[in-house]
């Protein structure tokens, strides 16, 4: 289940995720796909002007947090799969991501594209996989 969720996270990198930020040279309203959003934020990590522009756009303020969650989703499950089954409990909190997306301000939710929901489903699957691993480890004891 964890591998399926992780695979869905990788697939979500190629799906449209947000219209809050646009790449230069693209038509207005063209959504960013997941990998474009991640690389844009990673490339401008230390660019003060980029962050000031992100703060000025109310719909873009949450994108860095979603990018950090994506990095965590892509890095943590493969590492924990190599660990003991009891380490699966670290993945269980990932299931809260769809709830958090539902609590975000409406002006931000309006800029999200359908790829974000595939991304959120990946968090749920990874969480269920972590729960299953933890329960299996508890049953073996």
Phi, psi and omega in degrees: 000320179296319179295322178296317177296318179295319178297320177295325177296320178294318178298323182294344176292343182252008180254152178294132184240327186206145172251011183289329180232142180242145175280147178297139178087000178257153178298151180299134179089000178289121182286150173280140170275166187306312183292329177292319178297316180295314183290326177298315180291319180294320180293330183255023183306322184247019179265107184298321182294323177298315182292325177293321177293323178295321180291326181290335179264109182302328183283344184260354186297332182271348183302318178298326179291318177294325178294317178297320178296323179294316177302317179297317180296323182282333183264321188289312183302316178298324179293314183287336177293333177279346182273180177298153181300331179293342178289348178299338179296339177290340182271342185301319181297345179299337182293348181279348186304314179299327178294317179297319177300323179291338181269353181293155181302147182301326180293334176279318179299329180293338181270352182281146178252174186296338179296335178293328181286329172294321178298316179294322177297327177297319177298319180295315180296320178295321178296315179296320177298319177295320177296317179297319178296318180294317178294323177295321178293323179291327180287332179283343183280000000 
